[in-house]
Amino acid sequence: MAGYRRADGLVPVGAVLLIAQDAEREERLQADLFRGPLPNVVATTTRQVLYRHWPDEPVWQVRGETGRHRLVELGT
């Protein structure tokens, strides 16, 4: 996350997607996202959640929001 925080401007993407190995690592990623702002939307999920659902289903968590979101809803 430190590299994204040091970026001079926005990374030219709608959202940065991070896939964690497991729920514990996803929680640590979400905690790290609360430590400081990032220039882009960052969404996390776990391998288990992602591979259990269709790609268009709500599998992504966004810092500061409740529940999971669909990919199309990120960055809006």
N, C-alpha and C positions, 0 to 999 in steps of 0.2 A: 504494500500500500504506500510505502514511503516514496517510491518512484512516481506514482500518480500524484501525490501531494506536491512534489517538487516541480511538476510540469508547469511551464509558463502559461499555458492556456488549455483550452479543452482538448482532450484527445478526440480525434475526428470520428467518433462513434456515438450512437444513440445511447448505449448503455454498456458498461463493462460487466460481463457475466463471469462469475466465479463458481466452480463446481468443487465442493469440499468432499473429502473422502468419507466423512461420517458427520452425524449431527453435532458431536462435540467440536469438531473443527469448524463447522459452520457457525456455531455459537461464538467461537473465538474470532472468526472473521467479522461477524456482526459487531462484536464488542470493539474490535479495532476500528471499524467504520465510525463508531461513536466518538472516538478519540480526537478526530479532526476532520474537517470538511474535505471533500474531494470535488474536483471540477465537473465530474460526470456522475450520472446515476450508476450505482453499483448494486447489482443484484446477486444473491447467493442461493445455492441449492445444494443438496447432497446427491451423490451418485444414486443412492437408493430411491430417493424421491423422483429424480429425473428419469431413471430407467423404468420406473413403475407406471408412469403416466405417458399419455400422448404428448408430443411437443407443444401442442396448442392449449394444453390445460394449465391451470395455475400451479406452477412449481417454483417460482422465484420469490425470494424475500428481499425487500428493500428497506434500507436503514430508516428507522423512524416511522414505518408503516406497519399495520397489523395484517396478518394473514399472508397468503401467497398470491402472486399475480401471474397473469399470462404474459408471455413475451411481448405481445402486441401492446400491452398496457404500460410497459416500461418506457421511461423517457418522455411521457406525455404530461 
